[in-house]
Amino acid sequence: MEHLLGASLPVFLGLTVVVFGGFGVLTGQTLAEGWKPASAAVAYSLLLGLGDRFLAWGLFGEPLLSVWGFLVHTAVIGAITLTAHRIAIARRMVNQYPWLYERAGPFAWRERAGGDLGE
């Protein structure tokens, strides 16, 4: 399991999921507030993945140049970041244009019935 994760399970859960996952949530929300595309969230996730690998190595002695570990950790951070970005974009669309859109779940919005301004 450690070979697959590139780190021990406690380091993966604590550092990657909790700490850098929290950074990913904040990053996704911030990018959505500025109407940045999802590709920006992917780019920032790569940077967060690099930081995660460095701190796993520096604080816990995990391998620094573990390619598989970097890919797994970055994928988890990226998934968290993209999820937070999509939720924030959906929330922003509904809050900013309440006469046009309504919520259609946590990730989506839909046109409000009768939302056409010509009616």
Protein Blocks (a to p, Z undefined) as FASTA:
>chain_A
ZZmnopafklmmmmmmmmmmmmmmmmmmmmmmnopafklmmmmmmmmmmmmmmmmmmmno
pafklmklmmmmmmmmmmmmmmmmmmmmmmmmmmmmmmlpccebjkbccddehiafkZZ
